[in-house]
Amino acid sequence: MTPTAGLLIHLSGPLQSWGERSRFNQRDTSRAPTRSGLIGLLAAALGYRRDHELTDLATLRFTVRIDRPGTLLRDFHTVGGGMPRDLTVITAEGKRRAPDKATLTSDRYYLQDAAFTVAVTGSDPAVLKACAHALRHPHWPPYLGRRSCPPNAPLLLATADDIASALIDLPLARRRPRTGGTVDVEFRADAPLSHTPWPPDADDTADQIYTESQDDPLSFHPHRRQYRARPVYRRLLQLPADQCAGLGVDYLQRLSAHLSNVHPIESAPTTP
């Protein structure tokens, strides 16, 4: 199969939140970055406003490798309480809430201590090149699903001519287990994972979990946000435990050494 060129992105931070079905006072998070969240991340880096057409970014495809799934955190959130009438939250009718009804509550969910590596591919090399430049020099500060969730490391890791092999071989941002020679790593993609060049011993007919998610954005316009359903293919691969590079500085050092030694990966500079 012909190798496919693309970008490698790393997403990690104290908190992430990738809303999938959030409504009103219930703000959920998917267990992995959503397509709408990733396209929104790139759109912000490119400087697109919310009413900007998404035609170019709609051609991109994403494969998410879950390095660390993290743990789910629930935040019971309040806003508006204890304020005088002229400072309370405005209702849908444009009026101010009465002081005794001013407090609004919501449940907001986050992933804590999670890490993901994402392969980005597309049919237009110019779009990939523009996205790579924007991730190195973002127009607006990037965040991991919500503005309160900044990344703790550079987003763009590298570009690669064979993005699937590069994604599989890249060090894992997780601690090595005390026992066992392999670790189970989940991948999620927009297309069947058998369509990518997985390791030669991987069975392309192996069971894959197929689901759908309503997270393919048609428009981010604040008054007419639109999303459509898209397929999600999930597959579990066993990777060598030696790929586990630890956390923090240990991971960054191992990653830097890998990117400098492996070709045809082109390392992304961490400074302008």
Wavefront OBJ file of the C-alpha trace (Angstrom):
o trace
v 0.000 0.000 0.000
v 1.285 3.457 -0.904
v 2.450 5.393 2.192
v 0.454 8.510 3.061
v 2.073 11.764 4.148
v 0.748 13.738 7.081
v 1.305 15.469 10.411
v 1.816 14.106 13.912
v 0.218 16.076 16.736
v 0.595 15.498 20.482
v -2.196 16.511 22.856
v -1.519 16.451 26.583
v -2.189 18.676 29.565
v -3.520 18.625 33.125
v -7.096 18.710 31.772
v -8.795 18.110 28.441
v -12.486 18.185 27.523
v -13.808 17.093 24.134
v -17.542 17.728 24.232
v -19.595 15.254 22.233
v -23.214 15.601 23.378
v -23.066 18.666 25.639
v -26.365 20.436 26.190
v -27.111 23.338 28.518
v -26.057 22.408 32.078
v -24.607 18.988 31.181
v -21.142 19.350 29.580
v -19.720 15.945 28.776
v -16.373 14.890 27.351
v -15.509 12.113 24.941
v -12.751 9.734 26.001
v -10.671 10.855 23.001
v -10.408 14.031 20.909
v -13.448 14.496 18.682
v -13.353 15.401 15.006
v -15.046 18.733 15.732
v -12.511 19.454 18.484
v -9.541 18.712 16.222
v -10.913 20.755 13.327
v -11.676 23.574 15.762
v -8.110 23.407 17.093
v -6.683 23.737 13.578
v -9.174 26.458 12.627
v -8.160 28.542 15.654
v -4.470 28.066 14.867
v -5.134 29.208 11.298
v -6.996 32.277 12.531
v -10.404 31.262 11.165
v -13.357 33.011 12.726
v -16.456 31.054 13.651
v -18.272 31.986 10.437
v -15.342 30.884 8.229
v -16.009 28.114 5.712
v -14.610 24.730 6.744
v -14.363 23.260 3.237
v -10.577 22.881 3.304
v -10.414 21.347 6.800
v -13.311 18.998 6.018
v -10.976 17.065 3.703
v -8.677 16.104 6.600
v -8.716 12.691 8.234
v -7.639 11.915 11.792
v -6.308 8.797 13.484
v -6.046 9.141 17.270
v -3.677 6.981 19.291
v -4.625 6.904 22.973
v -1.288 6.981 24.790
v -2.886 7.552 28.219
v -6.668 7.472 28.585
v -6.569 9.562 31.755
v -9.350 9.570 34.326
v -12.719 11.265 34.298
v -13.158 14.365 36.473
v -16.558 15.882 37.303
v -16.710 19.562 38.209
v -19.886 20.825 39.881
v -19.893 24.371 38.504
v -21.855 27.389 39.748
v -22.165 30.862 38.287
v -24.111 34.007 39.098
v -24.797 33.471 42.781
v -24.564 36.287 45.338
v -24.806 39.073 42.761
v -27.089 42.124 42.887
v -30.008 42.092 40.431
v -28.238 44.251 37.827
v -25.327 41.767 37.640
v -27.202 38.462 37.601
v -27.269 36.189 34.554
v -29.456 37.351 31.673
v -32.390 35.094 30.763
v -33.428 34.060 27.241
v -35.931 36.941 27.271
v -33.154 39.436 27.936
v -34.143 40.082 31.556
v -32.086 39.733 34.721
v -32.686 36.828 37.068
v -34.049 37.523 40.519
v -31.361 37.257 43.248
v -33.038 34.190 44.779
v -32.887 32.396 41.387
v -29.568 33.777 40.181
v -27.353 30.761 40.795
v -26.974 28.475 37.797
v -25.398 25.062 38.188
v -23.833 22.698 35.681
v -21.879 19.456 35.626
v -18.698 19.746 33.564
v -16.557 16.734 32.797
v -12.842 16.622 32.001
v -10.138 14.090 31.257
v -7.239 14.513 33.664
v -3.687 13.410 32.900
v -4.600 12.085 29.435
v -2.303 12.059 26.398
v -3.033 11.477 22.719
v -1.017 11.349 19.520
v -2.925 12.233 16.349
v -2.049 11.528 12.721
v -3.529 14.100 10.319
v -3.793 13.244 6.633
v -5.468 14.868 3.658
v -5.682 14.920 -0.106
v -4.351 18.474 -0.465
v -0.672 18.942 0.529
v -1.196 22.708 0.668
v -3.771 22.335 3.450
v -1.432 20.106 5.467
v 1.414 22.574 4.975
v -0.772 25.469 6.128
v -1.884 23.504 9.204
v 1.724 22.619 10.087
v 2.757 26.272 9.882
v -0.265 27.365 11.926
v 0.484 24.839 14.676
v 4.037 26.189 14.913
v 2.798 29.812 14.877
v -0.858 29.759 16.005
v -2.992 32.833 15.401
v -4.949 32.224 18.613
v -3.704 30.284 21.645
v -4.545 26.586 21.283
v -6.532 24.688 23.882
v -7.621 21.093 24.373
v -11.371 21.249 23.848
v -12.068 24.172 26.213
v -10.279 27.444 26.796
v -9.558 26.406 30.376
v -7.495 23.435 29.116
v -4.140 24.621 27.697
v -1.623 22.087 26.355
v 1.554 21.451 28.337
v 3.795 20.654 25.341
v 4.237 21.713 21.685
v 1.376 20.430 19.536
v 3.151 19.655 16.272
v 5.645 16.835 16.626
v 6.659 16.142 13.050
v 5.678 15.622 9.451
v 6.155 12.199 7.881
v 5.952 10.631 4.445
v 4.575 7.392 5.921
v 2.290 8.721 8.625
v 0.749 5.397 9.704
v 4.111 3.746 10.373
v 5.342 6.898 12.099
v 2.290 6.941 14.373
v 2.794 3.325 15.391
v 6.539 3.661 15.980
v 6.428 6.917 17.950
v 7.247 6.591 21.683
v 4.214 6.276 23.947
v 3.582 8.961 26.556
v 3.017 6.500 29.389
v 4.961 4.593 32.025
v 6.230 1.148 31.173
v 4.300 -1.613 32.945
v 6.153 -3.622 35.556
v 5.379 -6.900 33.804
v 4.696 -7.982 30.245
v 6.439 -7.363 26.954
v 3.553 -5.553 25.244
v 0.929 -2.929 26.039
v -2.578 -2.565 24.617
v -3.029 0.722 22.744
v -6.350 1.883 21.305
v -6.599 3.689 17.965
v -9.640 5.605 16.719
v -10.029 6.772 13.121
v -12.432 8.242 10.571
v -11.867 5.300 8.211
v -11.371 1.554 8.708
v -7.969 1.039 10.264
v -7.264 -1.844 7.896
v -6.870 0.795 5.169
v -3.600 1.952 6.711
v -0.291 0.055 6.639
v -0.295 -1.456 10.110
v 2.586 -3.750 11.139
v 2.984 -6.737 8.800
v 1.855 -9.185 11.486
v -1.349 -7.237 12.205
v -4.468 -9.023 10.995
v -6.459 -6.621 8.806
v -9.536 -8.764 9.332
v -9.296 -8.457 13.119
v -12.387 -7.233 14.883
v -12.861 -3.501 14.853
v -15.466 -1.650 16.842
v -17.615 0.553 14.628
v -19.692 3.361 16.087
v -21.013 6.736 14.975
v -20.471 10.159 16.478
v -22.346 13.384 15.768
v -19.154 15.448 15.731
v -18.361 16.227 12.083
v -18.697 20.030 11.900
v -20.378 21.738 8.966
v -20.309 25.183 10.571
v -19.045 26.742 13.810
v -21.184 29.866 13.302
v -22.465 30.852 16.769
v -26.062 31.191 15.519
v -26.185 28.112 13.301
v -23.765 25.481 14.437
v -24.194 22.337 12.410
v -22.798 18.834 12.858
v -23.383 15.566 11.074
v -22.738 11.956 11.994
v -19.522 10.263 10.948
v -18.102 6.780 11.454
v -15.615 5.996 14.211
v -13.454 2.896 13.839
v -11.712 1.620 16.972
v -8.957 -0.940 17.064
v -6.708 -2.299 19.800
v -3.087 -3.067 18.954
v -0.375 -4.601 21.101
v 2.781 -2.489 20.948
v 6.173 -3.279 22.516
v 6.428 -2.237 26.148
v 9.819 -0.727 25.287
v 7.913 2.000 23.433
v 6.641 3.372 26.736
v 8.793 6.453 27.274
v 7.555 7.617 30.664
v 6.177 11.036 31.536
v 7.379 14.636 31.573
v 11.049 15.198 30.807
v 11.696 11.479 30.289
v 9.087 11.344 27.534
v 10.275 14.549 25.860
v 13.894 13.386 25.808
v 12.971 10.002 24.379
v 10.699 11.640 21.825
v 13.395 14.104 20.754
v 15.907 11.297 20.303
v 13.426 9.273 18.260
v 12.514 12.176 15.983
v 16.157 13.018 15.349
v 17.102 9.445 14.461
v 14.160 8.184 12.425
v 13.579 8.989 8.761
v 11.611 10.155 6.830
v 10.195 11.995 9.829
v 10.946 15.708 9.786
v 11.011 17.021 13.329
v 9.004 20.121 14.047
v 10.935 22.943 15.732
v 9.738 23.756 19.223
v 10.692 27.426 18.888
v 10.164 29.875 16.015
l 1 2 3 4 5 6 7 8 9 10 11 12 13 14 15 16 17 18 19 20 21 22 23 24 25 26 27 28 29 30 31 32 33 34 35 36 37 38 39 40 41 42 43 44 45 46 47 48 49 50 51 52 53 54 55 56 57 58 59 60 61 62 63 64 65 66 67 68 69 70 71 72 73 74 75 76 77 78 79 80 81 82 83 84 85 86 87 88 89 90 91 92 93 94 95 96 97 98 99 100 101 102 103 104 105 106 107 108 109 110 111 112 113 114 115 116 117 118 119 120 121 122 123 124 125 126 127 128 129 130 131 132 133 134 135 136 137 138 139 140 141 142 143 144 145 146 147 148 149 150 151 152 153 154 155 156 157 158 159 160 161 162 163 164 165 166 167 168 169 170 171 172 173 174 175 176 177 178 179 180 181 182 183 184 185 186 187 188 189 190 191 192 193 194 195 196 197 198 199 200 201 202 203 204 205 206 207 208 209 210 211 212 213 214 215 216 217 218 219 220 221 222 223 224 225 226 227 228 229 230 231 232 233 234 235 236 237 238 239 240 241 242 243 244 245 246 247 248 249 250 251 252 253 254 255 256 257 258 259 260 261 262 263 264 265 266 267 268 269 270 271 272
